[in-house]
Amino acid sequence: MMTNLFSSFDPGTYLSTSLNWMSTLLGILFLPTMFWLIPSRYNFMWNKIIFTLHNEFKILLGNNSIKGSTLIFISIFSMIMFNNFLGLFP
């Protein structure tokens, strides 16, 4: 019987969801805790990174960009970065 060659490399669960997506969603669930806890150094560092990325994207997109477009790009960038860092752990 022929099966997909790449199915052996796909870490799946019994709920038919990929573990890569599960790890990303679990990480996103823990990020909002910074909004209701006392700010720490990590929160200040994360806010500084987001503010710097916002300024850089605002410069790249120019004055004629759609409002909120930097938020979309920063969100996508953060999700990809977070997923890549989670992929480094065994």
N, C-alpha and C positions, 0 to 999 in steps of 0.2 A: 504494500500500500504506500502511495506517495504522500508525504507530508511536507509541510513548509520547512525549508532549510533553516530559516531564522526563528522558528517557533521554539527551538531549544534554547535560544539566547534571551527569550522574552520572560522576565520574571513575573509570573502571573499569580493571582490568588484565586481562591475558590469562588469569589464574587465576580470573576471575569474582568477585573480591573488590573491594570498594570501597576506594579509596585512603584514605578517611577512617578506616576501621577499621584499615588497614595502618599508618597513621601513629600511631594510638593505641597499637597493639600494640608498635610499635618504641620508642615513648617509655616504655612500661611495662617493656620489657626493659632499658633503661638505668637505671631508678630503683633496682633492687636493688643496684647497684654500691656504694651508700653503706654497705652492711652489711659489705663485706669490704675496703674501703679505709680509709685514715686519714681520720678525720672532718675536714671542711673547714667553712668558714663557711656554705657552701650547705647542708650537712647539718644544722648547728645551726639555721639559719633554717627549714628544712623541718620539723625535729622540733618547733620552737617553734610553727609554724603548725598542725601536726597536734595538738599538745597543747592549744592554744587552741581549736581546733574541737571537740575531744573534750569540753572543759569546757563549751563553749556548748551542744552537743547534749545533754550530760548534764543541764544546767539546763532546757533546753526539754522534754525527755522526762520529767523528774521521777524520783522514787524507784521507781516501779512499772514501769519499763521493763525490757525483756528484756535480759539481759547480752549484749553484743556488738552491740547495735543501733546504737550510736554508730559502731562500726567500719564497718558497712554504709553508713551515711549519709556518713561521711567518705570512704569509697572511691568512692561514686557522685559526690560533690561533686568530688573530686580528678580523676576521669576526665573529667567534663564540663568542668571548668576547663582541664585539660590539652588536651583536644580543641579547645576554643575558642581557646586560645593558639596551637595549631598551625595553626588555620584563618586566623590573621592573616598568616602568612607566604605570600608569593606562590608 
